[in-house]
């Protein structure tokens, strides 16, 4: 006996009482029984049942295994399927279950059609196939069948089907999914030939083969997307498609309705333009070039070798036919091959090279040449030159004279040694190999800094053997040198020399203004105790500090702009007519034993200033006034005795501005004697 797992309730199929004589179905089961197994029906007055109709099969009373008023046992027929159960009652109303009877169905698959064309019929054989509810393909599921029996299912395959395994969905209480052991092969389009093999864009291409009715799209090799999905004609053995305008030579890809792509082994060849000659072979910018060849009417664009984009489009051709094309040479074209772009986008490069007539320099004279001197340029096609750029960036477009073979041009004053760049009348730039030789002396350094008048100054640099004289600021010229070679000049600094840039006069009488300065200073001052010497004094127990002061916008104690001696000076910009630089000694007796305060000061204007101290008792001294000279360091000597009683020490020292604002001064070598 098959045990009951659970019974499918029919929810009191009858509303009557058990003893009223009516047939009542209470439950049946077990749910999930297999064909050939026992199933039971439980209820009242079941002895009146003459037969039980299952979906797909009827079991007569005589075939019941057992029948009582409360129980009927029977074997599930092989033909039975899922559905409602009807109890046929003798002399009464039939009883129909309110729930469906289902089974556990072990579907088996014996065979599947191995190769099929998408859209054609496919046959599956096996057992319990009447329980198959659907067949899953790669993209689609088929649930409607051409025919279905327990041993065979016939269905029409989707046109989108592609090679692969199928999944067969079975019904019953436990739905099953059976995957075929082998792939089902779905045939694809195959190409036998392409004709004509060579043709023009826009012409009809005939593709011969098999299963071509499965093609939904033909993709050509092309520039960009070159595909056709609307055909002139299409059948299983022949497909006619118009070749896209942007198709180029290459294979085709046939895209089946399933999306599977098939690439042809055959290549399609498209007619392209071919060039036999370019005339003239050497041509100037803006002149007409004649291209001779075949299929030149297919050209939509010509790309010249050039600086940047040098192309001419069809609308700008002078004339065009199948055998001849005339085009104006762009102003930025250079020597080289041409690239012809067909209407399809396909590109054809000529084997012929076009030569552009350009200026050529053969010689330059004189060499070397000085800035401001006339330079003679010899060569060919120099009449095409619009301007000349020298190294240094100066462009000259006005010439002393110009012919086809010679240009005379004045060398710019800032010209440097190097190649010339020529720009033609068509605005085409040419960097030549011709080197202009301009040899001028250059200073790299001067030592010492500063240098004392009457002492030796060493000038280091290049090509200094070309120097005839050196001019100091102050218009002081030195033409006699202690030593001179290519890299160095040693000379004595004249008494009237001033700080400033140096000028060199060459042996060719050319003046070179350098960017190097001669810093004219003084001999070491007679200072025994330095308050400032490139920095404020900072010895332990005897240091000076910079306090805030007043009426200034700048107090820079490491300034290098105007130095009297050493490498730094104090720069003060007074923003107030009575501003002050304020210094404080940690040692109040710093002035003891000394008679003078000394310092050097230089102004940017002539002005008057003063110095003052505050003693340790807090009493400020009278000002000691002094004059400041514009652009010149002046030694100021202040008798300490003029600053009142400092015997008890000082707490502050002021260098004060008088009347002039703004006023910029430089202070150096501040100390005591």
C-alpha positions in Angstrom: 0.0 0.0 0.0 1.3 3.5 -0.9 1.3 5.6 2.3 -0.5 8.9 2.4 1.8 12.0 2.6 -1.2 14.3 2.8 -4.5 14.3 1.0 -5.9 17.0 -1.2 -8.9 18.4 0.5 -12.0 19.0 -1.5 -13.4 21.3 1.2 -16.6 19.3 1.8 -17.6 18.8 -1.8 -21.2 18.2 -0.6 -23.1 20.3 1.7 -25.4 17.5 2.8 -25.2 15.2 5.8 -23.3 11.9 5.6 -26.5 10.0 6.2 -28.7 11.6 3.6 -27.6 9.2 0.9 -25.8 11.7 -1.2 -22.3 11.0 -2.5 -19.7 13.3 -0.9 -16.0 13.5 -1.7 -14.0 14.6 1.2 -10.4 14.0 0.0 -8.2 12.1 -2.4 -4.5 11.3 -2.7 -1.7 11.1 -2.1 -0.7 14.2 -4.0 2.3 13.5 -6.1 1.5 9.8 -6.8 3.1 8.4 -9.9 1.3 6.6 -12.8 0.8 3.0 -11.9 0.6 3.7 -8.2 -2.5 3.6 -5.9 -4.6 6.6 -5.2 -7.5 6.7 -2.7 -10.8 8.7 -2.6 -12.4 9.2 0.8 -16.0 10.4 1.4 -19.6 9.2 2.0 -21.8 6.9 0.0 -18.9 6.1 -2.3 -20.4 2.7 -3.0 -22.8 4.5 -5.4 -19.9 5.6 -7.7 -20.0 3.8 -11.0 -16.7 5.2 -12.4 -14.1 7.9 -11.8 -13.1 10.1 -14.7 -9.5 11.4 -14.4 -8.2 13.9 -17.0 -7.2 11.8 -19.9 -8.6 8.4 -18.6 -11.7 6.8 -17.0 -11.5 4.1 -14.4 -14.6 1.9 -14.3 -16.0 0.4 -11.1 -14.8 -3.0 -12.1 -11.2 -1.8 -12.2 -11.3 -0.4 -8.6 -9.0 -2.1 -6.3 -11.5 -1.6 -3.4 -14.8 0.2 -3.0 -16.8 0.8 0.2 -19.2 3.6 1.2 -16.3 5.6 2.6 -13.3 4.5 0.4 -12.3 3.9 -3.2 -8.9 2.6 -4.1 -7.6 2.5 -7.7 -4.4 2.4 -9.8 -3.5 5.6 -11.7 -3.7 4.9 -15.5 -0.8 5.8 -17.6 -3.0 8.1 -19.7 -4.1 10.2 -16.7 -3.1 13.9 -16.7 -3.4 16.8 -14.4 -6.9 18.2 -13.8 -10.2 17.9 -11.9 -11.7 14.5 -11.0 -15.3 13.6 -11.6 -17.1 10.8 -9.7 -19.9 9.4 -11.9 -22.9 8.5 -9.6 -25.5 5.9 -10.6 -28.9 7.6 -10.4 -27.6 10.8 -8.9 -25.6 14.0 -9.7 -21.9 13.6 -10.6 -19.4 14.9 -8.1 -16.6 17.1 -9.4 -13.5 17.8 -7.2 -12.9 21.4 -6.3 -9.1 20.9 -6.5 -7.0 19.4 -9.2 -5.3 16.1 -9.1 -1.7 16.0 -10.1 1.1 13.5 -10.2 4.8 13.1 -9.9 5.7 12.5 -13.5 9.3 11.2 -14.4 9.6 12.5 -18.0 12.3 10.9 -20.1 13.8 12.0 -23.4 15.0 9.4 -25.9 15.8 11.6 -28.8 15.8 15.2 -30.2 16.1 16.2 -33.8 19.9 16.9 -34.0 19.9 19.5 -36.8 17.1 21.8 -37.8 16.6 25.1 -39.6 15.2 27.9 -37.5 11.5 28.1 -38.0 11.2 24.4 -39.0 9.7 21.6 -36.9 11.7 19.7 -34.3 10.6 16.3 -32.8 11.3 15.1 -29.3 10.6 11.4 -28.4 10.5 9.8 -25.0 8.0 8.9 -22.2 5.4 11.0 -20.4 5.8 13.7 -23.0 2.2 14.6 -22.7 3.3 16.2 -19.5 5.7 18.6 -21.3 4.6 22.2 -20.7 7.3 24.0 -22.7 10.6 23.9 -24.4 13.2 26.6 -23.7 15.5 27.8 -26.5 18.2 30.4 -26.2 15.9 33.4 -26.5 12.4 32.0 -26.6 10.2 29.4 -24.9 7.7 27.4 -27.0 4.5 26.3 -25.2 2.2 25.6 -28.2 3.0 22.4 -30.0 2.2 21.1 -33.4 1.4 17.7 -31.8 1.8 16.1 -28.4 1.5 12.5 -27.2 2.9 10.6 -24.3 5.8 9.5 -26.5 6.3 12.4 -28.9 6.3 16.2 -29.0 6.5 18.1 -32.3 7.0 21.8 -32.2 7.9 24.7 -34.6 11.3 26.2 -33.6 11.6 30.0 -33.3 13.4 31.8 -36.1 15.6 33.2 -33.4 16.8 29.8 -32.3 20.6 29.3 -32.2 22.7 26.2 -31.6 22.8 24.9 -28.1 21.1 22.6 -25.5 17.3 22.7 -25.0 15.5 22.7 -21.7 12.3 20.6 -21.5 9.9 21.8 -18.8 7.7 19.0 -17.3 4.5 19.5 -15.2 3.1 17.6 -12.3 3.4 18.2 -8.5 7.1 18.5 -8.9 7.9 20.5 -12.1 11.0 19.1 -13.8 13.6 20.7 -16.1 15.4 18.3 -18.4 18.4 19.6 -20.4 19.2 17.8 -23.7 22.5 15.9 -23.5 23.7 17.2 -27.0 23.5 20.6 -28.6 20.7 21.0 -31.2 22.4 22.4 -34.2 20.5 25.2 -36.0 21.6 25.8 -39.5 23.0 29.2 -40.4 23.3 31.1 -43.7 26.2 30.0 -45.8 27.7 31.9 -48.8 28.9 30.1 -51.9 29.7 33.2 -54.0 29.6 36.9 -54.4 28.9 38.5 -57.8 30.2 40.6 -59.3 33.4 40.3 -57.3 34.4 43.9 -58.1 31.8 46.7 -58.3 31.1 50.3 -57.4 29.4 51.6 -54.2 25.7 51.8 -54.7 25.5 48.9 -57.1 23.7 45.6 -56.5 25.7 42.7 -55.0 24.3 39.2 -55.5 25.0 36.7 -52.7 24.4 33.0 -53.5 24.3 30.3 -50.9 22.0 28.4 -48.6 19.5 29.4 -45.9 20.0 33.0 -46.9 16.3 33.7 -45.9 17.6 33.6 -42.3 19.7 36.7 -42.9 18.4 39.9 -41.2 21.4 42.1 -41.9 24.5 42.2 -44.0 27.5 44.2 -42.6 30.1 45.3 -45.1 33.7 46.2 -44.3 33.6 50.0 -44.3 34.4 53.4 -43.0 32.1 53.7 -40.1 28.9 51.6 -40.0 28.3 50.0 -43.4 25.3 47.7 -43.0 22.1 46.8 -45.0 18.9 45.4 -43.5 16.6 46.2 -46.4 17.3 43.9 -49.4 16.5 44.2 -53.1 15.4 40.5 -53.0 15.9 37.6 -50.6 15.3 33.9 -50.8 16.8 30.8 -49.3 19.4 30.6 -52.0 20.0 34.2 -53.2 20.2 37.6 -51.6 20.6 40.9 -53.5 21.8 43.9 -51.5 22.8 47.4 -52.5 26.4 48.2 -51.6 26.5 51.1 -49.1 28.3 54.3 -50.0 30.8 53.8 -47.2 31.6 50.1 -47.9 35.2 49.2 -48.6 37.2 46.2 -49.7 36.8 43.2 -47.3 34.7 40.3 -46.1 31.0 40.5 -45.4 29.3 39.5 -42.1 25.8 38.0 -42.4 23.7 38.4 -39.3 21.1 35.7 -38.8 17.7 36.4 -37.3 19.0 34.7 -34.2 21.8 37.3 -34.0 24.5 34.8 -34.8 27.1 36.3 -37.2 28.6 34.4 -40.2 31.6 36.0 -41.9 32.2 35.1 -45.5 35.5 33.7 -46.7 35.0 35.6 -49.9 36.2 39.2 -50.1 34.3 42.0 -51.9 36.5 44.3 -54.0 35.2 47.8 -54.7 36.4 50.0 -57.5 38.8 52.8 -56.2 40.5 55.7 -57.8 44.0 55.1 -59.2 46.6 57.8 -60.1 49.0 57.5 -63.0 50.6 61.0 -62.9 50.8 64.4 -61.2 51.6 67.4 -63.3 53.6 69.5 -62.8 55.8 67.5 -60.5 57.2 70.6 -58.9 54.6 73.3 -58.1 54.0 76.4 -56.0 51.4 77.0 -53.4 48.2 78.3 -55.0 48.9 76.8 -58.4 46.7 74.2 -60.1 47.7 70.5 -59.9 46.5 68.0 -62.6 45.9 64.5 -61.4 45.6 61.9 -64.2 44.3 58.3 -63.6 41.2 56.2 -63.5 37.9 56.4 -61.5 38.9 59.8 -60.3 35.2 60.8 -60.3 34.9 58.7 -57.1 37.1 61.1 -55.2 35.4 63.4 -52.6 38.5 64.7 -50.8 42.3 65.1 -51.4 44.7 65.3 -48.4 48.1 66.8 -49.2 51.1 66.1 -47.0 51.3 69.4 -45.1 51.7 71.5 -42.0 48.4 70.8 -40.2 45.4 69.9 -42.3 46.0 70.4 -46.0 42.9 69.1 -47.7 40.7 70.1 -50.6 37.1 68.8 -50.7 35.1 68.0 -53.8 33.2 71.3 -53.9 36.5 73.1 -54.3 38.0 71.0 -57.1 38.7 73.1 -60.2 37.4 70.2 -62.4 36.8 66.5 -62.1 36.2 63.6 -64.4 36.8 59.8 -64.4 40.3 60.3 -65.8 41.4 63.8 -64.8 41.1 66.0 -61.6 42.4 69.5 -61.2 42.9 71.0 -57.8 44.5 74.1 -56.3 47.5 73.3 -54.1 46.8 74.5 -50.5 49.2 77.1 -49.0 50.2 74.7 -46.2 50.9 71.7 -48.5 54.4 70.1 -48.2 56.4 67.7 -50.3 55.0 64.2 -50.2 52.3 61.8 -51.4 48.6 62.6 -51.7 45.9 60.7 -50.0 42.7 60.4 -52.1 39.5 59.8 -50.1 36.8 58.0 -52.1 33.0 58.6 -51.7 33.0 55.4 -49.6 35.5 56.9 -47.2 38.2 54.5 -48.4 41.6 56.1 -48.7 44.1 55.6 -51.5 47.7 57.0 -51.2 49.5 57.9 -54.4 52.9 56.4 -55.1 53.8 59.6 -56.8 55.3 62.4 -54.6 54.4 66.1 -55.1 57.2 68.6 -54.8 56.4 72.1 -53.5 58.6 74.9 -54.9 60.0 76.7 -51.8 62.8 79.1 -51.0 66.2 77.5 -50.5 69.3 79.3 -48.9 72.7 78.3 -50.2 75.0 80.8 -48.5 75.0 83.7 -45.9 77.5 86.5 -45.7 79.3 87.9 -43.9 80.0 85.3 -41.3 80.1 86.2 -38.6 77.8 89.2 -38.8 77.0 91.9 -36.2 73.5 93.0 -35.2 72.6 96.0 -37.2 74.8 94.9 -40.1 73.5 93.9 -43.6 73.3 90.2 -44.1 73.3 88.8 -47.7 71.3 85.7 -48.3 71.9 83.8 -51.5 69.7 80.9 -52.8 66.8 80.0 -55.1 63.1 81.1 -55.1 63.9 83.8 -52.6 61.3 86.0 -54.2 58.7 83.8 -52.4 60.0 85.0 -49.0 57.6 87.3 -47.1 59.5 87.5 -43.8 62.6 86.2 -42.0 62.6 85.3 -38.3 66.0 85.4 -36.6 66.9 83.5 -33.4 65.8 85.8 -30.6 62.3 86.1 -32.0 62.6 89.2 -34.2 60.7 89.0 -37.5 61.9 91.1 -40.4 59.6 91.7 -43.3 61.3 94.8 -44.8 64.4 94.0 -46.8 67.2 96.2 -48.2 66.6 94.3 -51.5 65.0 91.0 -52.7 65.4 89.0 -56.0 64.8 85.4 -56.9 68.4 84.6 -55.9 69.3 87.1 -53.3 68.0 88.9 -50.2 69.8 91.6 -48.3 68.4 92.2 -44.8 69.6 94.2 -41.8 70.3 91.9 -38.8 68.1 92.9 -35.8 69.9 94.2 -32.7 68.6 91.4 -30.5 69.3 88.6 -33.1 71.2 85.6 -31.8 73.2 82.9 -33.4 71.2 80.2 -35.1 69.0 79.1 -38.0 66.7 81.4 -39.9 63.0 80.7 -40.3 61.5 81.9 -43.7 57.8 82.6 -44.2 56.6 82.6 -47.8 54.1 84.8 -49.4 51.6 81.9 -49.0 52.3 82.0 -45.2 54.2 78.7 -45.3 57.0 78.6 -42.6 60.4 77.0 -43.4 63.1 76.4 -40.8 66.3 76.4 -42.8 69.6 74.8 -42.2 71.4 78.1 -42.8 73.1 79.3 -39.6 73.5 83.0 -38.9 76.8 83.4 -37.0 76.6 86.2 -34.5 79.5 86.1 -32.1 79.2 88.6 -29.2 80.9 88.7 -25.9 78.8 87.7 -22.9 79.5 88.2 -19.1 78.6 85.3 -16.7 79.9 86.8 -13.5 82.0 89.7 -12.0 84.1 89.5 -8.9 84.5 90.8 -6.2 81.0 92.1 -5.3 81.3 94.9 -4.3 84.6 96.1 -5.7 86.4 99.1 -4.3 87.5 101.9 -6.6 91.1 101.5 -7.6 91.0 97.7 -7.0 90.9 95.0 -9.7 87.6 93.7 -11.1 87.5 90.3 -12.8 85.0 89.8 -15.5 84.2 86.2 -16.5 82.3 85.1 -19.6 82.6 83.9 -23.2 84.2 85.5 -26.3 85.7 88.2 -24.1 88.7 88.3 -26.4 86.4 90.3 -28.8 86.1 93.1 -26.2 87.9 96.4 -27.0 86.7 98.3 -24.0 84.4 98.2 -21.0 82.0 101.0 -20.0 81.0 101.4 -16.4 77.8 103.2 -15.3 78.8 106.8 -15.0 80.0 106.7 -18.6 83.5 105.7 -17.6 85.4 103.7 -20.2 88.3 101.3 -19.6 90.3 100.2 -22.7 93.4 99.0 -21.0 93.2 95.6 -19.3 95.5 94.0 -16.9 94.7 90.6 -18.5 92.4 89.4 -21.3 91.5 86.1 -22.9 88.4 84.4 -24.3 86.9 83.7 -20.9 88.2 86.5 -18.6 89.1 90.2 -18.4 90.9 91.8 -15.4 90.9 95.6 -15.1 91.3 98.3 -12.5 88.1 100.1 -11.4 88.3 103.8 -12.3 87.7 106.4 -9.5 84.5 107.8 -11.0 82.9 104.4 -11.7 79.4 103.9 -10.3 77.3 100.8 -9.5 75.4 99.6 -12.5 75.3 97.4 -15.6 78.4 97.0 -17.7 78.6 97.7 -21.5 81.1 96.0 -23.8 82.4 97.5 -27.0 83.6 94.9 -29.4 86.5 95.0 -31.8 84.0 95.6 -34.6 82.7 98.7 -32.6 79.4 97.0 -31.6 78.0 97.9 -28.2 76.7 95.0 -26.1 74.6 96.0 -23.0 74.9 93.2 -20.5 72.7 92.2 -17.6 75.6 92.0 -15.2 76.3 94.8 -12.7 79.5 96.0 -11.2 78.8 96.8 -7.5 81.0 99.7 -6.6 81.6 99.7 -2.8 84.1 101.1 -0.4 87.0 99.7 1.5 86.3 98.0 4.8 85.1 100.8 7.1 86.9 101.8 10.2 84.5 100.1 12.5 85.6 98.3 15.7 82.1 97.1 16.8 79.4 96.1 14.2 75.8 96.6 15.0 74.9 95.5 11.4 77.2 93.6 9.0 74.9 91.6 6.6 72.8 90.9 9.8 72.2 92.4 13.2 74.8 91.5 15.9 73.8 88.3 17.6 76.5 87.4 20.1 75.4 86.0 23.5 74.7 88.8 25.9 75.6 91.4 23.3 72.9 91.2 20.6 70.8 93.9 18.9 67.1 93.4 18.0 64.9 95.0 15.4 61.9 96.5 17.1 58.7 97.7 15.4 59.6 101.4 14.8 56.9 103.5 13.2 55.8 105.2 9.9 57.4 102.5 7.7 55.9 100.1 5.1 59.1 98.0 4.7 61.9 97.0 7.0 64.0 94.4 5.2 67.2 93.5 7.0 68.4 91.0 4.3 67.9 93.1 1.2 70.2 92.5 -1.7 69.1 95.3 -4.1 71.7 98.0 -3.2 74.6 96.7 -1.1 77.6 98.8 -0.1 79.7 96.0 1.0 79.1 92.3 1.7 75.9 90.7 0.3 73.1 92.3 2.2 71.9 95.7 3.4 68.9 97.2 5.4 66.1 98.5 3.2 63.7 100.9 4.8 60.7 102.4 3.1 59.3 105.3 5.2 55.6 105.8 4.6 55.4 108.7 7.1 57.5 111.9 7.0 58.6 111.3 10.5 58.9 107.5 10.6 61.7 105.6 12.4 63.8 102.4 12.2 64.0 101.2 15.9 66.9 99.0 17.2 67.4 97.7 20.7 70.7 96.5 22.4 70.4 93.7 24.9 73.6 95.2 26.4 72.7 98.7 27.6 76.4 99.7 27.7 77.1 98.8 24.1 78.3 102.3 23.4 80.7 102.5 26.3 84.3 103.0 25.3 83.4 104.2 21.7 83.4 107.8 20.4 81.4 107.5 17.1 78.4 105.7 15.6 79.2 105.0 11.9 77.0 103.8 9.0 76.6 104.1 5.2 73.3 105.2 3.8 72.0 105.5 0.2 68.8 107.2 -0.9 66.5 107.0 -3.9 66.1 110.7 -3.6 68.1 113.5 -1.9 66.6 113.9 1.6 67.5 114.7 5.2 67.3 112.3 8.1 68.5 112.0 11.7 69.7 109.7 14.4 68.6 109.6 18.0 69.0 107.4 21.1 67.0 106.8 24.3 69.1 106.3 27.4 68.4 103.7 30.1 66.5 106.3 32.1 64.1 106.7 29.3 65.3 110.2 28.1 65.5 110.7 24.4 68.4 112.6 23.0 68.4 115.4 20.5 68.5 114.4 16.9 71.8 114.3 15.0 70.8 115.4 11.5 72.5 114.3 8.3 72.0 114.5 4.5 71.2 111.4 2.3 72.3 111.4 -1.4 70.4 109.9 -4.2 71.9 106.7 -5.8 75.1 107.1 -3.7 76.3 105.5 -0.5 77.5 108.2 2.0 79.4 107.6 5.2 77.7 109.1 8.2 79.8 109.6 11.4 77.9 110.6 14.6 79.8 111.7 17.7 78.3 109.8 20.6 78.9 112.9 22.7 76.3 114.7 20.5 73.6 112.3 21.8 73.5 113.5 25.4 74.2 111.6 28.6 74.5 107.9 27.7 76.8 107.0 30.6 74.1 104.9 32.2 73.6 103.0 28.9 70.9 103.2 26.1 67.8 101.2 25.5 66.9 102.2 21.9 68.5 103.7 18.8 66.4 105.4 16.1 67.3 106.2 12.4 64.5 108.8 11.6 63.0 110.3 8.5 62.6 114.0 8.0 59.8 115.4 5.8 60.1 113.2 2.7 57.4 110.5 2.2 57.6 108.0 0.8 61.3 107.7 1.2 63.3 104.6 0.5 66.9 104.3 1.9 69.5 101.5 2.1 71.7 101.3 5.3 74.9 99.2 5.4 77.9 98.7 7.7 76.4 100.1 10.9 78.8 100.1 13.9 80.9 101.9 16.4 84.4 103.3 16.5 
